[in-house]
Amino acid sequence: MDSAIYSDALQIKKLVREAEALSDETMLACAKLKQAMLQARQNPDVEVDTGQRAILRLAQAEQQAMSMSTNLLRVHDELSKVAKVYADKPGVPTDLEPSALAETVTSQKLENV
């Protein structure tokens, strides 16, 4: 494999993993935020419907983060295919389950809220 192609491949591999990790961190941050919001609402002095719209919006943001994660998996899958074409010695391929690459229906339902 050409050294420039190999260097590019290593850089792209690093950046894909970085993007996937940031996507996961986003989903973790949303989960922590939702937990804090729900815990705050448990206070007896707070009405049960307080922040409901904010929780709905957060659920939308979480679904968008999941969509981003899924799209990054698709990018990873496509790059794995490119690597098979350009690599002299193909490494371990990235095999993703088709279900991991499927669109989610929930995101469209949440957009209507």
N, CA, C and O atoms as CSV, one atom per row, in Angstrom:
chain,resi,resn,atom,element,x,y,z
A,1,MET,N,N,0.852,-1.171,0.000
A,1,MET,CA,C,0.000,0.000,0.000
A,1,MET,C,C,0.897,1.232,0.000
A,1,MET,O,O,1.906,1.281,0.703
A,2,ASP,N,N,0.519,2.210,-0.787
A,2,ASP,CA,C,1.231,3.480,-0.862
A,2,ASP,C,C,1.277,4.116,0.527
A,2,ASP,O,O,0.296,4.068,1.269
A,3,SER,N,N,2.428,4.716,0.878
A,3,SER,CA,C,2.572,5.271,2.232
A,3,SER,C,C,1.605,6.430,2.494
A,3,SER,O,O,1.152,6.606,3.625
A,4,ALA,N,N,1.285,7.217,1.471
A,4,ALA,CA,C,0.333,8.322,1.651
A,4,ALA,C,C,-1.071,7.770,1.920
A,4,ALA,O,O,-1.800,8.288,2.765
A,5,ILE,N,N,-1.433,6.727,1.200
A,5,ILE,CA,C,-2.747,6.112,1.414
A,5,ILE,C,C,-2.808,5.503,2.803
A,5,ILE,O,O,-3.816,5.629,3.499
A,6,TYR,N,N,-1.727,4.841,3.209
A,6,TYR,CA,C,-1.677,4.229,4.536
A,6,TYR,C,C,-1.781,5.293,5.628
A,6,TYR,O,O,-2.497,5.114,6.613
A,7,SER,N,N,-1.066,6.393,5.445
A,7,SER,CA,C,-1.108,7.491,6.405
A,7,SER,C,C,-2.517,8.089,6.490
A,7,SER,O,O,-3.024,8.356,7.580
A,8,ASP,N,N,-3.139,8.294,5.326
A,8,ASP,CA,C,-4.516,8.806,5.289
A,8,ASP,C,C,-5.470,7.844,5.990
A,8,ASP,O,O,-6.347,8.261,6.746
A,9,ALA,N,N,-5.286,6.556,5.730
A,9,ALA,CA,C,-6.164,5.539,6.326
A,9,ALA,C,C,-6.050,5.553,7.848
A,9,ALA,O,O,-7.062,5.462,8.544
A,10,LEU,N,N,-4.843,5.666,8.364
A,10,LEU,CA,C,-4.655,5.713,9.813
A,10,LEU,C,C,-5.305,6.947,10.422
A,10,LEU,O,O,-5.930,6.866,11.480
A,11,GLN,N,N,-5.159,8.082,9.758
A,11,GLN,CA,C,-5.767,9.325,10.241
A,11,GLN,C,C,-7.292,9.223,10.237
A,11,GLN,O,O,-7.951,9.621,11.198
A,12,ILE,N,N,-7.842,8.691,9.157
A,12,ILE,CA,C,-9.296,8.541,9.058
A,12,ILE,C,C,-9.804,7.575,10.112
A,12,ILE,O,O,-10.831,7.822,10.744
A,13,LYS,N,N,-9.085,6.471,10.304
A,13,LYS,CA,C,-9.476,5.487,11.328
A,13,LYS,C,C,-9.532,6.144,12.704
A,13,LYS,O,O,-10.477,5.928,13.464
A,14,LYS,N,N,-8.518,6.947,13.020
A,14,LYS,CA,C,-8.465,7.648,14.307
A,14,LYS,C,C,-9.645,8.611,14.450
A,14,LYS,O,O,-10.284,8.666,15.500
A,15,LEU,N,N,-9.928,9.364,13.393
A,15,LEU,CA,C,-10.989,10.367,13.441
A,15,LEU,C,C,-12.380,9.736,13.498
A,15,LEU,O,O,-13.278,10.283,14.138
A,16,VAL,N,N,-12.565,8.599,12.840
A,16,VAL,CA,C,-13.857,7.913,12.919
A,16,VAL,C,C,-14.098,7.443,14.349
A,16,VAL,O,O,-15.191,7.614,14.889
A,17,ARG,N,N,-13.087,6.859,14.950
A,17,ARG,CA,C,-13.231,6.405,16.338
A,17,ARG,C,C,-13.499,7.581,17.271
A,17,ARG,O,O,-14.290,7.475,18.208
A,18,GLU,N,N,-12.839,8.691,17.009
A,18,GLU,CA,C,-13.045,9.896,17.818
A,18,GLU,C,C,-14.488,10.394,17.688
A,18,GLU,O,O,-15.126,10.731,18.686
A,19,ALA,N,N,-14.992,10.439,16.463
A,19,ALA,CA,C,-16.363,10.891,16.228
A,19,ALA,C,C,-17.368,9.952,16.896
A,19,ALA,O,O,-18.354,10.403,17.480
A,20,GLU,N,N,-17.113,8.650,16.808
A,20,GLU,CA,C,-18.009,7.684,17.447
A,20,GLU,C,C,-17.995,7.850,18.969
A,20,GLU,O,O,-19.035,7.750,19.620
A,21,ALA,N,N,-16.828,8.100,19.519
A,21,ALA,CA,C,-16.722,8.293,20.975
A,21,ALA,C,C,-17.453,9.561,21.408
A,21,ALA,O,O,-18.131,9.564,22.435
A,22,LEU,N,N,-17.321,10.629,20.637
A,22,LEU,CA,C,-18.032,11.871,20.966
A,22,LEU,C,C,-19.542,11.685,20.866
A,22,LEU,O,O,-20.294,12.254,21.658
A,23,SER,N,N,-19.980,10.902,19.913
A,23,SER,CA,C,-21.401,10.601,19.791
A,23,SER,C,C,-21.893,9.868,21.036
A,23,SER,O,O,-22.960,10.181,21.566
A,24,ASP,N,N,-21.123,8.904,21.493
A,24,ASP,CA,C,-21.485,8.178,22.716
A,24,ASP,C,C,-21.504,9.107,23.924
A,24,ASP,O,O,-22.387,9.005,24.776
A,25,GLU,N,N,-20.533,10.012,23.998
A,25,GLU,CA,C,-20.485,10.966,25.110
A,25,GLU,C,C,-21.709,11.876,25.103
A,25,GLU,O,O,-22.236,12.219,26.160
A,26,THR,N,N,-22.155,12.263,23.925
A,26,THR,CA,C,-23.359,13.083,23.808
A,26,THR,C,C,-24.563,12.340,24.363
A,26,THR,O,O,-25.364,12.909,25.105
A,27,MET,N,N,-24.690,11.066,24.000
A,27,MET,CA,C,-25.828,10.286,24.493
A,27,MET,C,C,-25.751,10.097,26.007
A,27,MET,O,O,-26.777,10.125,26.687
A,28,LEU,N,N,-24.542,9.905,26.539
A,28,LEU,CA,C,-24.391,9.787,27.990
A,28,LEU,C,C,-24.763,11.091,28.690
A,28,LEU,O,O,-25.431,11.074,29.724
A,29,ALA,N,N,-24.334,12.214,28.133
A,29,ALA,CA,C,-24.656,13.516,28.724
A,29,ALA,C,C,-26.164,13.755,28.728
A,29,ALA,O,O,-26.708,14.267,29.706
A,30,CYS,N,N,-26.838,13.388,27.644
A,30,CYS,CA,C,-28.302,13.541,27.591
A,30,CYS,C,C,-28.969,12.656,28.635
A,30,CYS,O,O,-29.930,13.076,29.280
A,31,ALA,N,N,-28.472,11.445,28.805
A,31,ALA,CA,C,-29.055,10.534,29.799
A,31,ALA,C,C,-28.888,11.093,31.209
A,31,ALA,O,O,-29.805,11.014,32.027
A,32,LYS,N,N,-27.718,11.654,31.488
A,32,LYS,CA,C,-27.473,12.251,32.809
A,32,LYS,C,C,-28.377,13.460,33.032
A,32,LYS,O,O,-28.915,13.651,34.123
A,33,LEU,N,N,-28.537,14.266,31.998
A,33,LEU,CA,C,-29.405,15.437,32.095
A,33,LEU,C,C,-30.847,15.016,32.352
A,33,LEU,O,O,-31.529,15.596,33.197
A,34,LYS,N,N,-31.304,14.014,31.625
A,34,LYS,CA,C,-32.681,13.542,31.825
A,34,LYS,C,C,-32.863,13.020,33.248
A,34,LYS,O,O,-33.883,13.289,33.884
A,35,GLN,N,N,-31.894,12.289,33.740
A,35,GLN,CA,C,-31.983,11.765,35.102
A,35,GLN,C,C,-32.070,12.909,36.116
A,35,GLN,O,O,-32.877,12.858,37.044
A,36,ALA,N,N,-31.245,13.931,35.937
A,36,ALA,CA,C,-31.262,15.073,36.857
A,36,ALA,C,C,-32.593,15.811,36.794
A,36,ALA,O,O,-33.121,16.240,37.821
A,37,MET,N,N,-33.135,15.959,35.587
A,37,MET,CA,C,-34.417,16.644,35.434
A,37,MET,C,C,-35.534,15.863,36.122
A,37,MET,O,O,-36.378,16.448,36.802
A,38,LEU,N,N,-35.538,14.555,35.946
A,38,LEU,CA,C,-36.575,13.730,36.558
A,38,LEU,C,C,-36.431,13.686,38.079
A,38,LEU,O,O,-37.425,13.681,38.805
A,39,GLN,N,N,-35.199,13.653,38.546
A,39,GLN,CA,C,-34.990,13.669,39.997
A,39,GLN,C,C,-35.455,14.989,40.603
A,39,GLN,O,O,-36.053,15.003,41.679
A,40,ALA,N,N,-35.182,16.099,39.913
A,40,ALA,CA,C,-35.616,17.406,40.406
A,40,ALA,C,C,-37.133,17.484,40.472
A,40,ALA,O,O,-37.692,18.139,41.351
A,41,ARG,N,N,-37.781,16.828,39.557
A,41,ARG,CA,C,-39.239,16.847,39.517
A,41,ARG,C,C,-39.859,15.986,40.625
A,41,ARG,O,O,-41.061,16.075,40.878
A,42,GLN,N,N,-39.060,15.170,41.270
A,42,GLN,CA,C,-39.550,14.331,42.365
A,42,GLN,C,C,-39.771,15.125,43.646
A,42,GLN,O,O,-40.396,14.629,44.584
A,43,ASN,N,N,-39.266,16.343,43.691
A,43,ASN,CA,C,-39.443,17.204,44.854
A,43,ASN,C,C,-40.944,17.429,45.076
A,43,ASN,O,O,-41.654,17.812,44.147
A,44,PRO,N,N,-41.427,17.196,46.294
A,44,PRO,CA,C,-42.868,17.367,46.571
A,44,PRO,C,C,-43.368,18.791,46.318
A,44,PRO,O,O,-44.567,18.984,46.112
A,45,ASP,N,N,-42.488,19.786,46.328
A,45,ASP,CA,C,-42.901,21.172,46.096
A,45,ASP,C,C,-43.002,21.521,44.609
A,45,ASP,O,O,-43.376,22.638,44.254
A,46,VAL,N,N,-42.666,20.562,43.744
A,46,VAL,CA,C,-42.685,20.800,42.302
A,46,VAL,C,C,-43.863,20.047,41.682
A,46,VAL,O,O,-44.082,18.870,41.968
A,47,GLU,N,N,-44.612,20.741,40.836
A,47,GLU,CA,C,-45.755,20.109,40.151
A,47,GLU,C,C,-45.259,18.968,39.252
A,47,GLU,O,O,-44.169,19.038,38.684
A,48,VAL,N,N,-46.072,17.931,39.136
A,48,VAL,CA,C,-45.655,16.744,38.382
A,48,VAL,C,C,-45.445,16.999,36.896
A,48,VAL,O,O,-44.713,16.262,36.236
A,49,ASP,N,N,-46.082,18.035,36.368
A,49,ASP,CA,C,-45.928,18.317,34.940
A,49,ASP,C,C,-44.832,19.344,34.645
A,49,ASP,O,O,-44.625,19.727,33.494
A,50,THR,N,N,-44.139,19.781,35.689
A,50,THR,CA,C,-43.075,20.774,35.504
A,50,THR,C,C,-41.980,20.203,34.598
A,50,THR,O,O,-41.474,19.102,34.816
A,51,GLY,N,N,-41.642,20.972,33.598
A,51,GLY,CA,C,-40.553,20.573,32.698
A,51,GLY,C,C,-40.918,19.501,31.689
A,51,GLY,O,O,-40.037,18.963,31.019
A,52,GLN,N,N,-42.185,19.180,31.567
A,52,GLN,CA,C,-42.592,18.108,30.649
A,52,GLN,C,C,-42.168,18.398,29.217
A,52,GLN,O,O,-41.653,17.519,28.525
A,53,ARG,N,N,-42.386,19.634,28.774
A,53,ARG,CA,C,-41.988,19.987,27.397
A,53,ARG,C,C,-40.474,19.908,27.232
A,53,ARG,O,O,-39.978,19.507,26.179
A,54,ALA,N,N,-39.743,20.291,28.278
A,54,ALA,CA,C,-38.282,20.195,28.212
A,54,ALA,C,C,-37.847,18.731,28.100
A,54,ALA,O,O,-36.909,18.408,27.371
A,55,ILE,N,N,-38.534,17.859,28.822
A,55,ILE,CA,C,-38.205,16.430,28.751
A,55,ILE,C,C,-38.519,15.883,27.359
A,55,ILE,O,O,-37.767,15.071,26.819
A,56,LEU,N,N,-39.630,16.333,26.785
A,56,LEU,CA,C,-39.957,15.911,25.421
A,56,LEU,C,C,-38.889,16.382,24.433
A,56,LEU,O,O,-38.484,15.635,23.542
A,57,ARG,N,N,-38.439,17.619,24.598
A,57,ARG,CA,C,-37.391,18.155,23.704
A,57,ARG,C,C,-36.079,17.397,23.899
A,57,ARG,O,O,-35.355,17.136,22.938
A,58,LEU,N,N,-35.785,17.053,25.132
A,58,LEU,CA,C,-34.578,16.277,25.400
A,58,LEU,C,C,-34.673,14.903,24.747
A,58,LEU,O,O,-33.684,14.394,24.219
A,59,ALA,N,N,-35.854,14.308,24.782
A,59,ALA,CA,C,-36.055,13.010,24.119
A,59,ALA,C,C,-35.799,13.144,22.618
A,59,ALA,O,O,-35.240,12.239,21.999
A,60,GLN,N,N,-36.205,14.269,22.038
A,60,GLN,CA,C,-35.918,14.522,20.622
A,60,GLN,C,C,-34.409,14.613,20.390
A,60,GLN,O,O,-33.878,14.039,19.439
A,61,ALA,N,N,-33.733,15.340,21.271
A,61,ALA,CA,C,-32.273,15.490,21.142
A,61,ALA,C,C,-31.587,14.128,21.274
A,61,ALA,O,O,-30.629,13.839,20.556
A,62,GLU,N,N,-32.074,13.304,22.184
A,62,GLU,CA,C,-31.501,11.963,22.353
A,62,GLU,C,C,-31.699,11.123,21.091
A,62,GLU,O,O,-30.803,10.387,20.677
A,63,GLN,N,N,-32.871,11.242,20.491
A,63,GLN,CA,C,-33.132,10.484,19.263
A,63,GLN,C,C,-32.236,10.980,18.131
A,63,GLN,O,O,-31.752,10.183,17.328
A,64,GLN,N,N,-32.018,12.275,18.067
A,64,GLN,CA,C,-31.125,12.819,17.042
A,64,GLN,C,C,-29.689,12.357,17.273
A,64,GLN,O,O,-28.957,12.087,16.320
A,65,ALA,N,N,-29.292,12.270,18.533
A,65,ALA,CA,C,-27.951,11.764,18.848
A,65,ALA,C,C,-27.829,10.303,18.434
A,65,ALA,O,O,-26.783,9.887,17.938
A,66,MET,N,N,-28.878,9.528,18.631
A,66,MET,CA,C,-28.869,8.124,18.212
A,66,MET,C,C,-28.796,8.021,16.693
A,66,MET,O,O,-28.101,7.158,16.155
A,67,SER,N,N,-29.517,8.906,16.006
A,67,SER,CA,C,-29.446,8.928,14.542
A,67,SER,C,C,-28.039,9.273,14.073
A,67,SER,O,O,-27.536,8.688,13.113
A,68,MET,N,N,-27.409,10.220,14.750
A,68,MET,CA,C,-26.034,10.573,14.409
A,68,MET,C,C,-25.122,9.372,14.603
A,68,MET,O,O,-24.275,9.088,13.756
A,69,SER,N,N,-25.292,8.671,15.710
A,69,SER,CA,C,-24.489,7.490,15.991
A,69,SER,C,C,-24.677,6.435,14.901
A,69,SER,O,O,-23.712,5.827,14.438
A,70,THR,N,N,-25.917,6.230,14.504
A,70,THR,CA,C,-26.209,5.262,13.443
A,70,THR,C,C,-25.570,5.680,12.131
A,70,THR,O,O,-25.018,4.847,11.413
A,71,ASN,N,N,-25.641,6.963,11.816
A,71,ASN,CA,C,-25.023,7.450,10.578
A,71,ASN,C,C,-23.504,7.332,10.629
A,71,ASN,O,O,-22.873,7.053,9.609
A,72,LEU,N,N,-22.916,7.540,11.793
A,72,LEU,CA,C,-21.477,7.346,11.915
A,72,LEU,C,C,-21.109,5.877,11.711
A,72,LEU,O,O,-20.061,5.574,11.141
A,73,LEU,N,N,-21.963,4.966,12.171
A,73,LEU,CA,C,-21.728,3.545,11.907
A,73,LEU,C,C,-21.784,3.260,10.408
A,73,LEU,O,O,-21.019,2.444,9.895
A,74,ARG,N,N,-22.687,3.934,9.718
A,74,ARG,CA,C,-22.772,3.768,8.260
A,74,ARG,C,C,-21.499,4.287,7.585
A,74,ARG,O,O,-20.983,3.672,6.651
A,75,VAL,N,N,-21.004,5.423,8.070
A,75,VAL,CA,C,-19.743,5.961,7.544
A,75,VAL,C,C,-18.633,4.941,7.762
A,75,VAL,O,O,-17.855,4.654,6.852
A,76,HIS,N,N,-18.566,4.398,8.968
A,76,HIS,CA,C,-17.562,3.386,9.316
A,76,HIS,C,C,-17.669,2.191,8.362
A,76,HIS,O,O,-16.661,1.694,7.859
A,77,ASP,N,N,-18.888,1.746,8.125
A,77,ASP,CA,C,-19.134,0.608,7.233
A,77,ASP,C,C,-18.641,0.909,5.820
A,77,ASP,O,O,-17.972,0.081,5.202
A,78,GLU,N,N,-18.972,2.094,5.312
A,78,GLU,CA,C,-18.543,2.469,3.962
A,78,GLU,C,C,-17.018,2.585,3.866
A,78,GLU,O,O,-16.417,2.151,2.882
A,79,LEU,N,N,-16.403,3.170,4.888
A,79,LEU,CA,C,-14.941,3.287,4.882
A,79,LEU,C,C,-14.272,1.923,4.946
A,79,LEU,O,O,-13.204,1.722,4.367
A,80,SER,N,N,-14.891,0.994,5.643
A,80,SER,CA,C,-14.364,-0.362,5.699
A,80,SER,C,C,-14.354,-0.992,4.307
A,80,SER,O,O,-13.426,-1.717,3.947
A,81,LYS,N,N,-15.405,-0.702,3.527
A,81,LYS,CA,C,-15.473,-1.205,2.148
A,81,LYS,C,C,-14.385,-0.567,1.283
A,81,LYS,O,O,-13.772,-1.237,0.451
A,82,VAL,N,N,-14.152,0.728,1.486
A,82,VAL,CA,C,-13.102,1.427,0.738
A,82,VAL,C,C,-11.740,0.836,1.080
A,82,VAL,O,O,-10.895,0.654,0.203
A,83,ALA,N,N,-11.533,0.539,2.358
A,83,ALA,CA,C,-10.254,-0.024,2.790
A,83,ALA,C,C,-9.983,-1.360,2.108
A,83,ALA,O,O,-8.839,-1.664,1.770
A,84,LYS,N,N,-11.014,-2.149,1.906
A,84,LYS,CA,C,-10.831,-3.447,1.242
A,84,LYS,C,C,-10.352,-3.270,-0.195
A,84,LYS,O,O,-9.625,-4.116,-0.717
A,85,VAL,N,N,-10.755,-2.177,-0.833
A,85,VAL,CA,C,-10.373,-1.925,-2.221
A,85,VAL,C,C,-8.939,-1.403,-2.303
A,85,VAL,O,O,-8.187,-1.801,-3.193
A,86,TYR,N,N,-8.553,-0.520,-1.386
A,86,TYR,CA,C,-7.260,0.156,-1.483
A,86,TYR,C,C,-6.141,-0.480,-0.681
A,86,TYR,O,O,-4.977,-0.129,-0.876
A,87,ALA,N,N,-6.449,-1.383,0.196
A,87,ALA,CA,C,-5.421,-1.997,1.027
A,87,ALA,C,C,-4.837,-3.206,0.310
A,87,ALA,O,O,-5.573,-4.046,-0.208
A,88,ASP,N,N,-3.500,-3.289,0.283
A,88,ASP,CA,C,-2.849,-4.459,-0.307
A,88,ASP,C,C,-3.133,-5.693,0.529
A,88,ASP,O,O,-3.415,-6.770,0.004
A,89,LYS,N,N,-3.052,-5.515,1.840
A,89,LYS,CA,C,-3.309,-6.601,2.774
A,89,LYS,C,C,-4.487,-6.184,3.641
A,89,LYS,O,O,-4.308,-5.502,4.650
A,90,PRO,N,N,-5.690,-6.591,3.252
A,90,PRO,CA,C,-6.843,-6.171,4.047
A,90,PRO,C,C,-6.714,-6.628,5.491
A,90,PRO,O,O,-6.363,-7.774,5.774
A,91,GLY,N,N,-7.004,-5.714,6.385
A,91,GLY,CA,C,-6.972,-6.030,7.806
A,91,GLY,C,C,-8.272,-6.682,8.219
A,91,GLY,O,O,-9.012,-7.220,7.395
A,92,VAL,N,N,-8.530,-6.624,9.486
A,92,VAL,CA,C,-9.774,-7.180,9.993
A,92,VAL,C,C,-10.905,-6.263,9.548
A,92,VAL,O,O,-10.922,-5.084,9.901
A,93,PRO,N,N,-11.850,-6.792,8.778
A,93,PRO,CA,C,-12.946,-5.928,8.313
A,93,PRO,C,C,-13.886,-5.568,9.452
A,93,PRO,O,O,-14.003,-6.293,10.440
A,94,THR,N,N,-14.541,-4.450,9.294
A,94,THR,CA,C,-15.563,-4.051,10.244
A,94,THR,C,C,-16.874,-4.652,9.761
A,94,THR,O,O,-17.435,-4.212,8.757
A,95,ASP,N,N,-17.350,-5.643,10.467
A,95,ASP,CA,C,-18.623,-6.267,10.113
A,95,ASP,C,C,-19.693,-5.741,11.051
A,95,ASP,O,O,-19.649,-5.977,12.258
A,96,LEU,N,N,-20.647,-5.032,10.486
A,96,LEU,CA,C,-21.736,-4.464,11.281
A,96,LEU,C,C,-23.024,-5.202,10.966
A,96,LEU,O,O,-23.298,-5.538,9.814
A,97,GLU,N,N,-23.791,-5.445,11.982
A,97,GLU,CA,C,-25.091,-6.081,11.809
A,97,GLU,C,C,-26.012,-5.128,11.052
A,97,GLU,O,O,-26.012,-3.926,11.320
A,98,PRO,N,N,-26.790,-5.647,10.119
A,98,PRO,CA,C,-27.727,-4.771,9.389
A,98,PRO,C,C,-28.664,-4.005,10.324
A,98,PRO,O,O,-29.056,-2.876,10.025
A,99,SER,N,N,-29.018,-4.611,11.442
A,99,SER,CA,C,-29.915,-3.928,12.377
A,99,SER,C,C,-29.269,-2.688,12.984
A,99,SER,O,O,-29.971,-1.749,13.358
A,100,ALA,N,N,-27.941,-2.671,13.088
A,100,ALA,CA,C,-27.240,-1.505,13.632
A,100,ALA,C,C,-27.272,-0.340,12.654
A,100,ALA,O,O,-27.118,0.815,13.053
A,101,LEU,N,N,-27.470,-0.639,11.380
A,101,LEU,CA,C,-27.463,0.393,10.350
A,101,LEU,C,C,-28.864,0.823,9.935
A,101,LEU,O,O,-29.018,1.694,9.078
A,102,ALA,N,N,-29.885,0.219,10.536
A,102,ALA,CA,C,-31.280,0.498,10.158
A,102,ALA,C,C,-31.722,1.854,10.682
A,102,ALA,O,O,-31.268,2.319,11.727
A,103,GLU,N,N,-32.616,2.473,9.930
A,103,GLU,CA,C,-33.223,3.732,10.361
A,103,GLU,C,C,-34.157,3.461,11.526
A,103,GLU,O,O,-34.734,2.379,11.635
A,104,THR,N,N,-34.299,4.436,12.382
A,104,THR,CA,C,-35.237,4.295,13.485
A,104,THR,C,C,-36.518,5.028,13.138
A,104,THR,O,O,-36.483,6.123,12.577
A,105,VAL,N,N,-37.618,4.441,13.464
A,105,VAL,CA,C,-38.932,5.031,13.202
A,105,VAL,C,C,-39.276,6.051,14.271
A,105,VAL,O,O,-40.022,6.995,14.013
A,106,THR,N,N,-38.743,5.871,15.459
A,106,THR,CA,C,-39.079,6.713,16.601
A,106,THR,C,C,-38.763,8.180,16.337
A,106,THR,O,O,-39.496,9.053,16.802
A,107,SER,N,N,-37.693,8.475,15.603
A,107,SER,CA,C,-37.310,9.872,15.381
A,107,SER,C,C,-38.400,10.642,14.660
A,107,SER,O,O,-38.645,11.804,14.982
A,108,GLN,N,N,-39.056,10.021,13.697
A,108,GLN,CA,C,-40.114,10.708,12.985
A,108,GLN,C,C,-41.333,10.907,13.883
A,108,GLN,O,O,-42.030,11.914,13.756
A,109,LYS,N,N,-41.596,9.985,14.769
A,109,LYS,CA,C,-42.719,10.128,15.690
A,109,LYS,C,C,-42.469,11.284,16.652
A,109,LYS,O,O,-43.387,12.045,16.961
A,110,LEU,N,N,-41.222,11.421,17.128
A,110,LEU,CA,C,-40.899,12.484,18.074
A,110,LEU,C,C,-40.950,13.868,17.434
A,110,LEU,O,O,-41.263,14.850,18.106
A,111,GLU,N,N,-40.645,13.951,16.147
A,111,GLU,CA,C,-40.668,15.239,15.462
A,111,GLU,C,C,-42.077,15.822,15.420
A,111,GLU,O,O,-42.245,17.037,15.317
A,112,ASN,N,N,-43.071,14.975,15.500
A,112,ASN,CA,C,-44.458,15.434,15.455
A,112,ASN,C,C,-44.958,15.933,16.795
A,112,ASN,O,O,-46.081,16.430,16.881
A,113,VAL,N,N,-44.150,15.814,17.852
A,113,VAL,CA,C,-44.573,16.238,19.179
A,113,VAL,C,C,-44.539,17.741,19.290
A,113,VAL,O,O,-44.865,18.290,20.342
